[in-house]
Structure formats: structure tokens, C-alpha cells
Amino acid sequence: MDRDLAGLAASAADCRRCDLYRDATQVVFGEGPVDARLVLVGEQPGDQEDKAGRPFVGPAGRILDEALAAAGLEREDLFVTNAVKHFKHEMRGKRRMHQRPNQGEVEACRWWLDREVALVQPAVIVALGATAARSLMGRTVALVREGGKPLAWADGRPGIATYHPSAVLRAWDDAARARTYDALVAALRQARDMAGAGYSKDIIKTVI
């Protein structure tokens, strides 16, 4: 990472803006090039991300990589991060089970997300899931109604909201799984076209 991003990540390692650091292994900061035209924002690290210290390296990360490839995107060209940087969970026996961050935790961590975006200056931001969309918009974003459509985030930057890759894993049957995955790929393709040069040889659509 660029030195400024590296410095920001080093500062985040000592974050005490909310209590999630107490039970997490480590902060999981964003990663990718400082000149990325696309930023992807997920919800929070999962169990494997918390252990590895990197975003989207678990099962949802594998779905994301497949969807990116299907959309004509390369992960190494993108900046990938989360709305919340520590893993929120509860213990069930020996297993650490994911818990959704509350509004206060999302708002506390928005300080770091804002600084990541300010350094990268992307053309487009993709929110993966409702928590990420709420963090970026400052209100609830209904994915059924607003997902997959061009949006302007609270800071005025163009974006798009879609399902988190974990929603593909949680789908109740093969048909629902296929629909959710197809919607994710379509939104990533739309974001690619919105971002413009460097992502596709296709004709760029004017969507904003």
C-alpha cells in the first residue's frame, strides 16, 4: 500500500473509538492501490479475516473473487475495505459467530472509512450489503428497491449498492443463490462501467 494508506492502517491498529477491539484479534484495514477507481465496502471482517488481518479472505471473499471475474474486474485493481474494521461476534461453544454491528459502531468506524476514501479518491464506491450502504448513505438503503441502481452517497460521490457476497452463501435454495449472485455480478459490472477507463473495452454507459 501507499505510505499514507500504510500510515492510516497503522493508526487504525490502535483504534479505541468503540469497544469492538476488546474481543477482536486485530484491526482489518482496507487494501489495494491508492489510485483505485473503484472502492468496495463490505460490512465487517469475518472470523477468517480477523485471524488473517485482511478483508474478504474467507468464504464470502471467494464468492466476491468469482463475481469480480465474471464482471470483468481484477481485485488487485480495486481498494477493498469494510464499514467496520473489527470482527463483532459472540461465542457459541468454541465457535465465534458473526453479529451485525450496531449503528453506533458503524458511525464510530465511519471516521476510518472517510479517510480511506479521501486518500483513494475513487470514481465509484460499491456498498456490499445493507450495513455498508447505511454507512455511506447515512440512512437505510433498501437493497430490494435501490440495489443495483446508480446512487449518490452522502458525500455526493457516485456509487451502487448490492448484496454482500455472504448473502449468496446464506440463500435458502439454488434458485435464490443464483438470483443473488447474478444481482451481485450485474451491480459490479454496472460499477465498472460507471468508473470508466481501465476496466473494460466495452462502450461506457452514461448512468449518472
C-alpha angles and dihedrals in degrees: 000000000000114000093250092052090045090052091049090050091050090052091048090056088074096044116146098167090122135008098259092097090069096073101025123095093225144328114281108212129188122272137201141079119323090228095053113143091205128053119191117202121195130182107259140313118286129217096282093043090051090054096043097040092227132104123249100005097129132072093299089051091056090052089049092051091051091049092048091052091049089051093051095252132130116218092216088063093056136073108231122193144140135246089235121037102202128065112250112203148140128226119248104180104307095336125098108220122202119251123192114247115247124235094264092053092048091049092048091053094045086083089070095041091052090054093048090053092045091055097043097039094199124195091225136016121208118204112209105204138350097287093055091045092051091050092052098040102037090229139060113288114206104221093196091059105025102026118113093018127108111265138180111229122220091272091052094252116139117252150147133225125216142153122301111246089243088067087068089055092047096048111126098228143006094268093052090045091053093047093050093046092048091050090051092050092046092052092049089050090050091050090049090054092046091052091053127190120050099028107071144007088217120108106276112240121224102231105152 
